[in-house]
Amino acid sequence: MKKIVLAMIVALMGTTVMNAQQHRRPEMTPEQMVAKRVERLDKALSLTEKQKAEITKIYTEEMNAMSKERPAKMERGQQPDEAAIKARHEAMKARRDATNASIESVLTPEQATKFAEIKNHQGKRGHGKHGFKGHRRGDGKTPPQEGCGKKCAGCQQD
């Protein structure tokens, strides 16, 4: 009897572990990432169809350029050169700034103002690389930031 119960517990634990590993978020293709970014912008700025097409083109060009700039995989145990990492980060920042400038040129003045506010808000909160997701969902580890003014779990402001 004890052996049967023990075998059932081991089997249950094994299936739980296997099930937990299968619930990973699926990898998105570059086209899906671009579509998601444009969708978020559309939701925030109410884009026209022409603007969506232009911004999709801008983001696609950015993705293609960034994929070409990615370094090849390093051998196991090899450490990346710190100067190369810094140069790559600077190049990525310059590309992102150019992309944002291109997007702003497609937007109306009102949309450009809101786009700048969104970027400014993300930069203060440290979410610039995460698109328009906004704040973390009240994880308790992210302290509120000064000057946010948004009603969100991360800032815990009313």
Rosetta silent file (secondary structure, phi, psi, omega in degrees, C-alpha in Angstrom):
SEQUENCE: MKKIVLAMIVALMGTTVMNAQQHRRPEMTPEQMVAKRVERLDKALSLTEKQKAEITKIYTEEMNAMSKERPAKMERGQQPDEAAIKARHEAMKARRDATNASIESVLTPEQATKFAEIKNHQGKRGHGKHGFKGHRRGDGKTPPQEGCGKKCAGCQQD
SCORE:     score description
SCORE:     0.000 S_00000001
   1 L     0.000  -45.685  179.691    0.000    0.000    0.000 S_00000001
   2 H   -61.799  -37.028 -178.988    2.785    2.429    0.929 S_00000001
   3 H   -66.648  -37.539  179.763    4.551    1.665   -2.360 S_00000001
   4 H   -66.942  -45.597  179.205    1.425    2.460   -4.359 S_00000001
   5 H   -62.624  -44.000  179.067    0.888    5.779   -2.555 S_00000001
   6 H   -62.409  -42.888  178.943    4.576    6.681   -2.982 S_00000001
   7 H   -63.856  -38.246  178.679    4.444    5.816   -6.688 S_00000001
   8 H   -67.351  -39.574  178.926    1.333    7.968   -7.118 S_00000001
   9 H   -64.683  -44.301  179.245    2.986   10.926   -5.370 S_00000001
  10 H   -62.554  -43.036  179.325    6.104   10.620   -7.544 S_00000001
  11 H   -63.779  -41.949  178.928    3.958   10.393  -10.688 S_00000001
  12 H   -63.732  -43.140  178.930    1.916   13.425   -9.626 S_00000001
  13 H   -63.844  -41.117  179.929    5.056   15.447   -8.922 S_00000001
  14 H   -63.714  -42.415  179.590    6.538   14.454  -12.275 S_00000001
  15 H   -69.642  -33.262  177.454    3.469   15.510  -14.220 S_00000001
  16 H   -64.492  -44.770  179.714    3.312   18.794  -12.315 S_00000001
  17 H   -64.135  -45.156 -179.826    6.908   19.627  -13.219 S_00000001
  18 H   -64.048  -39.149  179.534    6.389   18.689  -16.866 S_00000001
  19 H   -66.134  -39.798 -179.928    3.183   20.718  -17.029 S_00000001
  20 H   -63.968  -35.714 -179.610    4.889   23.780  -15.522 S_00000001
  21 H   -72.769  -23.419 -177.627    7.598   23.647  -18.172 S_00000001
  22 H   -83.263   -8.861 -177.063    5.070   23.562  -20.996 S_00000001
  23 L   -94.497   35.624  175.576    3.408   26.867  -20.060 S_00000001
  24 L   -79.450  151.226  176.355    6.094   29.084  -21.522 S_00000001
  25 L   -69.880  132.371 -178.908    5.101   32.026  -23.619 S_00000001
  26 L   -67.070  146.073  177.172    5.573   31.145  -27.278 S_00000001
  27 L   -66.464  137.690  178.692    8.357   32.916  -29.141 S_00000001
  28 L   -98.309  145.585  175.074    7.067   35.652  -31.395 S_00000001
  29 L   -76.493  161.804  176.929    8.339   36.225  -34.891 S_00000001
  30 H   -57.080  -36.076  179.056    9.654   39.692  -35.772 S_00000001
  31 H   -65.149  -38.856  178.252    6.469   40.324  -37.753 S_00000001
  32 H   -67.764  -38.612  178.025    4.340   39.463  -34.725 S_00000001
  33 H   -63.461  -43.304  178.040    6.426   41.759  -32.510 S_00000001
  34 H   -61.284  -46.575 -179.566    5.998   44.626  -34.984 S_00000001
  35 H   -59.535  -40.241 -179.996    2.248   43.992  -35.178 S_00000001
  36 H   -67.118  -40.422  178.665    1.990   44.011  -31.377 S_00000001
  37 H   -63.709  -43.996 -179.913    3.950   47.270  -31.094 S_00000001
  38 H   -65.233  -39.180  178.455    1.744   48.929  -33.729 S_00000001
  39 H   -61.364  -43.129  178.903   -1.371   47.606  -31.987 S_00000001
  40 H   -64.722  -41.723  177.371   -0.264   49.141  -28.679 S_00000001
  41 H   -63.348  -41.736  179.477    0.475   52.450  -30.369 S_00000001
  42 H   -61.044  -42.721  179.694   -2.902   52.364  -32.104 S_00000001
  43 H   -63.219  -39.095 -177.456   -4.641   51.737  -28.807 S_00000001
  44 H   -80.365  -32.051 -171.008   -2.813   54.623  -27.144 S_00000001
  45 H  -118.293   -2.564 -177.602   -2.903   57.127  -30.018 S_00000001
  46 L    52.639   66.380 -176.776   -5.879   56.138  -32.251 S_00000001
  47 L   -74.181  153.201  171.828   -3.815   55.832  -35.431 S_00000001
  48 L   -83.908  168.833  179.315   -5.216   56.068  -38.941 S_00000001
  49 H   -62.897  -38.524  179.066   -4.700   53.198  -41.392 S_00000001
  50 H   -64.246  -42.633  178.127   -2.057   55.221  -43.235 S_00000001
  51 H   -63.315  -42.292  178.865   -0.201   55.888  -39.965 S_00000001
  52 H   -59.363  -43.651 -179.594   -0.363   52.196  -39.043 S_00000001
  53 H   -63.913  -43.777  179.491    1.150   51.249  -42.407 S_00000001
  54 H   -64.892  -44.435 -178.607    3.953   53.818  -42.074 S_00000001
  55 H   -68.440  -35.927  175.342    4.744   52.855  -38.479 S_00000001
  56 H   -60.979  -42.596  177.900    4.708   49.160  -39.403 S_00000001
  57 H   -62.561  -43.868 -179.960    7.269   49.947  -42.096 S_00000001
  58 H   -62.104  -48.615 -179.443    9.411   51.931  -39.632 S_00000001
  59 H   -65.414  -36.399  178.598    9.344   49.187  -36.998 S_00000001
  60 H   -64.441  -43.457  176.975   10.072   46.488  -39.594 S_00000001
  61 H   -61.338  -40.563  178.737   13.129   48.405  -40.800 S_00000001
  62 H   -63.123  -45.648  179.693   14.279   48.787  -37.194 S_00000001
  63 H   -60.184  -44.554 -179.483   13.860   45.051  -36.529 S_00000001
  64 H   -63.313  -43.273  179.500   15.777   44.122  -39.676 S_00000001
  65 H   -65.375  -41.649 -178.887   18.630   46.494  -38.862 S_00000001
  66 H   -68.391  -35.329  179.335   18.841   45.308  -35.258 S_00000001
  67 H   -67.463  -32.645  177.155   18.873   41.651  -36.249 S_00000001
  68 H   -70.628  -29.396 -178.094   21.840   42.336  -38.550 S_00000001
  69 H   -83.852  -14.102 -179.347   23.689   44.078  -35.702 S_00000001
  70 L   -61.816  136.239  178.474   23.223   41.239  -33.213 S_00000001
  71 L   -72.681  154.511  176.332   26.510   39.554  -32.427 S_00000001
  72 L   -66.379  157.130  179.430   27.018   35.909  -33.266 S_00000001
  73 L   -61.793  140.933 -178.939   26.619   33.455  -30.405 S_00000001
  74 L   -88.989  156.450  175.657   29.701   33.222  -28.248 S_00000001
  75 L   -67.162  152.114 -179.800   31.473   30.043  -27.344 S_00000001
  76 L   -59.007  129.851  178.185   30.591   28.622  -23.955 S_00000001
  77 L    88.708  -10.620 -179.026   32.570   30.327  -21.200 S_00000001
  78 L   -79.332  134.210 -178.875   33.701   33.201  -23.426 S_00000001
  79 L   -95.002  137.130  178.183   33.158   36.622  -21.890 S_00000001
  80 L   -71.323  149.008  178.096   31.880   39.495  -24.039 S_00000001
  81 L   -73.101  126.261 -175.249   34.122   42.523  -24.469 S_00000001
  82 H   -63.766  -37.068  178.677   32.795   45.325  -22.270 S_00000001
  83 H   -65.843  -38.460  178.988   33.704   48.032  -24.780 S_00000001
  84 H   -66.803  -39.160  178.345   31.853   46.154  -27.539 S_00000001
  85 H   -63.134  -45.410 -179.197   28.787   45.812  -25.316 S_00000001
  86 H   -63.563  -42.211  179.201   28.816   49.532  -24.537 S_00000001
  87 H   -63.563  -40.220  179.484   29.227   50.420  -28.219 S_00000001
  88 H   -64.966  -40.990  178.642   26.356   48.104  -29.143 S_00000001
  89 H   -64.001  -41.222  178.773   24.107   49.664  -26.494 S_00000001
  90 H   -64.437  -40.988  178.838   24.928   53.156  -27.769 S_00000001
  91 H   -64.523  -40.274  179.180   24.175   52.094  -31.359 S_00000001
  92 H   -65.772  -39.462  178.803   20.861   50.564  -30.255 S_00000001
  93 H   -64.878  -42.416  178.248   19.941   53.752  -28.379 S_00000001
  94 H   -62.931  -41.208  179.113   20.752   55.850  -31.439 S_00000001
  95 H   -65.011  -42.461  179.691   18.648   53.529  -33.624 S_00000001
  96 H   -63.581  -41.433  177.923   15.747   53.661  -31.146 S_00000001
  97 H   -62.900  -41.298  178.316   15.939   57.477  -31.053 S_00000001
  98 H   -65.261  -40.145  178.069   15.921   57.593  -34.870 S_00000001
  99 H   -62.617  -46.036 -179.910   12.948   55.213  -34.953 S_00000001
 100 H   -62.955  -38.447  177.525   11.045   57.342  -32.459 S_00000001
 101 H   -64.692  -39.890  177.522   11.807   60.473  -34.485 S_00000001
 102 H   -63.809  -41.058  179.136   10.525   58.757  -37.625 S_00000001
 103 H   -65.032  -43.165 -179.677    7.353   57.732  -35.819 S_00000001
 104 H   -61.660  -31.793  179.474    6.821   61.252  -34.484 S_00000001
 105 H   -69.656  -20.480  179.521    7.059   62.613  -38.029 S_00000001
 106 H   -86.496  -23.341 -173.844    4.096   60.399  -39.011 S_00000001
 107 L   -83.956  158.132  171.563    1.928   61.491  -36.076 S_00000001
 108 L   -72.984  163.722  179.090   -0.303   64.524  -35.711 S_00000001
 109 H   -56.285  -39.336 -179.827    0.901   67.169  -33.213 S_00000001
 110 H   -66.522  -43.272  178.885   -1.571   65.893  -30.593 S_00000001
 111 H   -65.460  -39.305 -179.875   -0.489   62.282  -31.107 S_00000001
 112 H   -63.896  -38.065  177.138    3.195   63.303  -31.014 S_00000001
 113 H   -63.338  -46.105  179.775    2.640   65.044  -27.686 S_00000001
 114 H   -66.231  -38.290  177.588    0.972   61.957  -26.232 S_00000001
 115 H   -60.928  -42.929  178.256    3.709   59.725  -27.704 S_00000001
 116 H   -64.229  -39.829  177.920    6.342   61.887  -25.977 S_00000001
 117 H   -63.276  -42.089  179.895    4.426   61.673  -22.696 S_00000001
 118 H   -63.006  -46.050  179.048    4.254   57.883  -22.969 S_00000001
 119 H   -62.117  -42.765 -179.931    7.995   57.639  -23.686 S_00000001
 120 H   -63.314  -42.846  179.575    8.776   60.024  -20.819 S_00000001
 121 H   -63.243  -43.256  179.876    6.600   58.043  -18.419 S_00000001
 122 H   -65.345  -40.892 -179.070    8.227   54.760  -19.433 S_00000001
 123 H   -61.997  -39.616  179.171   11.711   56.161  -19.084 S_00000001
 124 H   -67.534  -31.770 -176.155   11.052   57.301  -15.518 S_00000001
 125 H   -92.401   -6.437  179.537    9.660   53.923  -14.575 S_00000001
 126 L    79.610   24.216 -178.323   12.364   51.871  -16.260 S_00000001
 127 L  -112.441   16.977 -176.303   10.003   50.208  -18.747 S_00000001
 128 H   -56.923  -33.698 -177.811   11.344   51.728  -21.948 S_00000001
 129 H   -83.945   -1.531 -176.622   12.410   48.394  -23.341 S_00000001
 130 H  -106.973   17.295  176.968    9.031   46.825  -22.670 S_00000001
 131 L    70.744 -142.818 -175.353    6.914   48.837  -25.042 S_00000001
 132 L  -101.097   32.664 -179.552    3.599   50.213  -23.808 S_00000001
 133 L   -72.139  -25.845 -179.418    2.948   47.657  -21.087 S_00000001
 134 L    86.347 -146.014 -174.126    3.172   50.302  -18.401 S_00000001
 135 L   -84.136  163.298  171.770    4.023   49.466  -14.833 S_00000001
 136 L   -66.081  156.016 -173.789    4.662   46.186  -13.156 S_00000001
 137 L   -89.490   68.399  172.848    1.564   44.768  -11.633 S_00000001
 138 L    57.163   48.626 -177.750    2.076   45.519   -7.975 S_00000001
 139 L   -76.556   -6.672  177.979    4.903   43.077   -7.398 S_00000001
 140 L    81.225   -8.875 -179.166    5.780   44.841   -4.153 S_00000001
 141 L  -100.626  -21.330 -176.666    9.398   45.219   -5.242 S_00000001
 142 L   -93.258  111.540 -179.307    9.020   48.263   -7.449 S_00000001
 143 L   -72.978  151.477  176.805    8.900   51.435   -5.357 S_00000001
 144 L   -61.938  145.843  179.169    6.652   54.266   -6.511 S_00000001
 145 L  -102.946  149.660  178.331    8.450   56.914   -8.573 S_00000001
 146 L   -69.982  142.523  171.573    8.124   60.639   -8.103 S_00000001
 147 L    76.526   11.164 -179.049    6.076   62.544  -10.641 S_00000001
 148 L   -70.177  -55.888  177.978    4.359   59.587  -12.268 S_00000001
 149 L    73.750    2.669 -179.003    0.824   60.728  -11.589 S_00000001
 150 L   -91.867  150.123  176.539   -0.679   57.586  -13.133 S_00000001
 151 L   -90.403   88.357 -177.101   -3.236   55.414  -11.375 S_00000001
 152 L  -142.244  159.518 -177.100   -1.371   52.139  -11.515 S_00000001
 153 L   -63.286  -35.378 -178.377   -0.364   49.352   -9.168 S_00000001
 154 L   -65.319  -36.262 -178.714    3.344   50.108   -9.574 S_00000001
 155 L   -91.508  -24.879  178.670    2.931   53.711   -8.428 S_00000001
 156 L    55.249   39.950  177.729    0.138   53.038   -5.960 S_00000001
 157 L  -108.981  149.826  178.577   -1.207   56.545   -6.439 S_00000001
 158 L   -95.603    0.000    0.000   -4.868   57.545   -6.492 S_00000001
